[in-house]
Structure formats: C-alpha cells, structure tokens
Amino acid sequence: MAEDEIVLHYSVASRSLIALWMLEELGLAYRLVDRDLRTGKNRSPDYLPLNPTGMVPTLVIGEVVVSESPAICLYLADRYGYGVLAPRIEEPDRGAYLKWMVYSTAVLEPAVALAGARLDYGAKGPPRNWGPSWGDVDDVVRVLTQALDGRDYLLGDRFSAADVMLGAMIGMRLFTGMLPPAPALTAYNERLEARPARQRAGELTWPASLFPAV
C-alpha cells in the first residue's frame, strides 16, 4: 500500500457515511475496503488489529490509523482542509467548531439513545442533584435550534467539518424518528442533503438497493 494512499474501511447502512462525506467534501482520492456489518466482515482477523471494536469506519493513511467518526473528521479536516473545513487554531471559530464536534457523540447521541430510559443507580438511588450530563432530547432540540437561528451552518455562513459530523448525526436521527422534526433541524438537514458531496457519500453507504420498492 502506498504511504499516502487513503483507505477507508466501511460498511453500507452505517455511519461510514460521515467519513465518506468528509472525503468527498475534500475532493480526495481514496480506496474503500468492504467491512459489511451485515455479513460479519467487520470481525475479520485482518481488520480487528486496526479496530479491535470491529466497528466502522476506520481510516488508514500510511501508518496512521484513525477510528471514531469525530476523530476521523478532525484528522481529515486538519490534514487536508485546515483553514477551510477546519478553522485555524488562532481563529475564534475554532472553539465552537471543536465544541460541536464533541457535542455530536457526547451529548446528542446519548440523549436520543437513552430517551425515556430509566437508569439503574442501584439500591442507594442517584446521587443528590445528579443527572445525565447530556440532558434530554428537548434540551438537544433547544440548543441546536438556538445555534442555527439565522444561520445556514453551525459556524454561521461557513460550512465546516462540524456540519459533516453533527449534521450527519442530526440527519440520521431525524430519519429514525429519534429527533423530532423541529423546523430548524429539518431545514438544516435539507441544506446539508443538497450538497453534492453528501449525496455521493449517501449513494455509497445507503444505496437505493437497501430500500426496495414495496
């Protein structure tokens, strides 16, 4: 494998969409390796050393191996889109950019995944004044609605890798019904889905063949 070849281990019907979207936004050449979750290719002996969890996606560039979607977005944006899809370290937008990257899986994901769940705190019950640090779905909708008020993207008029990461999560959760169709979120998702790079990534990870006509 050439040192600088970009290889993405991915699966259809998965969050591989996020990494593929980033690669497409950056206009990079890359090679895909099929790790289809449905057939267990993600548990292959040659893949687990790269990602012991067996999850996808995993990015490999030479000796660099990156898993976890936010980390892949951060790495690709800094390496290939620094100053464009990734605000420079000295730019004021860098703080908000990093916050929204982390928010995608540290707040939005657990809030929607555990909506309505009763957490087991054991016999003593929850500690006083303690609650999940991510809030609930209503909190997520409120925060995101405020963030997008009068803005096309999370950083205002500027599209960034944070829109890829968090925007993809919002789109997936709107599709599954785990996020309510708040007007600000649906309008934001429609703007993102209109991007050619997003459409190309969707064709690779969620092809029409996965949704046969009824």
C-alpha positions in Angstrom: 0.0 0.0 0.0 1.4 3.4 -1.0 2.4 5.5 2.0 -0.1 8.3 1.3 -2.9 6.2 0.0 -6.2 6.9 1.8 -8.0 3.7 2.7 -11.4 3.7 4.4 -12.8 0.5 5.9 -16.5 0.9 5.7 -19.9 -0.8 5.6 -23.1 0.1 3.9 -26.0 1.0 6.2 -23.7 2.5 8.7 -22.1 5.7 10.0 -19.4 5.3 7.4 -21.5 7.9 5.6 -19.7 10.5 7.8 -16.2 9.7 6.8 -17.1 9.3 3.2 -18.8 12.6 3.2 -15.7 14.2 4.6 -13.5 12.6 1.9 -15.9 13.8 -0.8 -16.1 17.3 0.6 -12.3 17.4 0.5 -12.2 16.0 -3.1 -9.7 13.3 -2.1 -9.0 10.0 -3.9 -9.5 7.0 -1.6 -9.9 3.3 -1.7 -12.8 1.5 0.1 -12.5 -1.8 1.9 -15.8 -3.5 2.5 -16.4 -4.5 6.1 -20.1 -5.2 5.8 -21.6 -5.3 9.2 -24.5 -7.5 7.9 -22.2 -10.3 6.9 -19.6 -10.1 9.7 -16.8 -8.8 7.6 -16.1 -6.3 10.4 -14.9 -9.2 12.5 -12.3 -10.4 10.0 -8.9 -11.3 11.6 -7.2 -8.8 9.3 -9.5 -6.0 10.4 -9.6 -6.3 14.2 -5.9 -5.3 14.7 -6.9 -2.0 13.1 -10.0 -1.5 15.1 -10.4 -4.0 18.0 -14.1 -3.0 18.5 -14.9 -4.3 15.0 -16.8 -1.1 14.3 -16.7 1.1 11.2 -15.4 3.3 9.8 -11.7 3.1 10.2 -9.4 5.4 8.2 -5.8 4.3 7.3 -3.3 6.6 5.7 0.2 5.1 5.7 0.9 4.2 9.3 -1.8 6.4 10.6 -5.0 4.6 11.8 -8.0 6.6 13.0 -11.3 5.3 14.2 -14.3 7.0 15.7 -16.2 9.4 13.4 -15.4 12.7 15.2 -11.7 11.8 15.2 -11.7 10.9 11.5 -13.4 14.2 10.7 -11.0 16.2 12.8 -8.0 14.4 11.4 -9.0 14.8 7.7 -10.1 18.4 8.1 -6.8 19.4 9.8 -4.6 17.4 7.4 -6.3 18.3 4.1 -8.7 21.2 4.8 -7.0 23.3 7.5 -8.3 26.8 7.3 -11.2 25.8 5.1 -13.2 22.9 6.6 -11.3 23.3 9.9 -10.8 26.7 11.4 -7.2 27.5 12.2 -6.2 27.3 15.8 -6.0 31.1 16.1 -9.4 31.7 14.6 -12.3 32.5 17.1 -14.5 29.9 15.3 -12.1 27.1 16.4 -13.7 26.9 19.8 -17.2 26.5 18.6 -16.0 24.1 15.9 -14.5 21.7 18.4 -17.5 22.0 20.7 -19.9 20.9 18.1 -17.6 18.0 17.1 -17.7 16.7 20.6 -21.4 17.5 21.1 -22.3 15.1 18.3 -21.4 12.0 20.3 -21.0 13.2 23.8 -24.4 14.9 24.0 -26.7 14.3 21.1 -26.1 10.6 20.8 -26.7 9.6 24.4 -29.6 12.0 24.7 -31.5 10.4 21.9 -30.3 6.8 22.6 -31.5 6.9 26.2 -34.6 8.9 25.7 -37.2 7.5 28.1 -34.8 5.0 29.6 -34.7 4.6 33.4 -31.1 4.4 34.6 -30.3 1.9 37.3 -28.5 3.6 40.1 -28.5 0.7 42.5 -30.1 0.4 45.9 -29.0 3.9 47.0 -30.6 5.7 44.1 -29.0 8.6 42.2 -26.6 11.0 44.0 -28.2 14.2 45.1 -28.5 16.8 42.4 -27.1 14.4 39.9 -28.4 13.7 36.4 -27.1 12.7 33.0 -24.6 15.4 31.8 -26.1 15.4 28.3 -29.6 16.4 29.2 -32.6 15.1 27.2 -33.9 15.3 23.7 -35.8 18.6 24.4 -32.5 20.1 25.6 -30.8 19.0 22.4 -33.5 20.4 20.2 -33.5 23.7 22.1 -29.7 24.1 22.0 -29.5 23.2 18.3 -32.4 25.4 17.3 -30.8 28.4 19.1 -27.4 27.6 17.4 -29.0 27.5 14.0 -31.2 30.6 14.4 -30.5 32.9 11.5 -27.6 30.7 10.3 -27.1 28.3 7.5 -24.4 26.3 9.3 -23.1 25.8 12.8 -20.4 28.5 12.3 -22.7 30.9 10.5 -22.2 31.3 6.8 -19.2 29.0 6.9 -19.6 25.3 6.2 -17.1 23.2 8.2 -16.3 19.6 9.2 -18.5 20.1 12.3 -21.5 20.3 9.9 -20.5 17.0 8.5 -20.2 15.3 11.8 -23.1 16.8 13.7 -25.2 17.3 10.6 -24.9 13.7 9.7 -26.0 12.7 13.2 -29.0 15.0 13.1 -30.0 13.7 9.7 -29.8 10.1 10.8 -31.8 10.7 14.0 -34.4 12.7 12.1 -34.7 9.7 9.7 -35.1 7.2 12.5 -37.6 9.5 14.4 -35.3 9.7 17.4 -35.2 13.5 16.9 -38.5 15.4 16.4 -38.8 17.2 13.1 -38.2 20.7 14.5 -38.3 23.2 11.7 -34.8 24.5 12.3 -33.4 20.9 12.2 -35.3 19.8 9.2 -34.3 22.9 7.2 -30.6 22.5 8.2 -30.8 18.8 7.2 -32.2 19.8 3.8 -29.4 22.2 3.2 -26.8 19.6 4.0 -28.5 16.9 1.9 -28.4 19.2 -1.1 -24.6 19.2 -1.0 -23.2 17.1 -3.9 -20.6 15.5 -1.6 -23.3 14.4 0.8 -25.3 12.9 -2.0 -22.3 11.0 -3.3 -21.5 9.6 0.1 -25.1 8.6 0.6 -25.1 6.7 -2.7 -22.2 4.6 -1.4 -23.4 3.9 2.1 -27.2 3.9 1.7 -27.7 2.8 -1.9 -31.2 2.5 -3.4 -30.9 -1.3 -3.3 -31.2 -1.2 0.5 -34.7 0.3 0.1 -36.5 -1.9 -2.4 -39.8 -0.6 -3.7 -42.8 -2.1 -1.8 
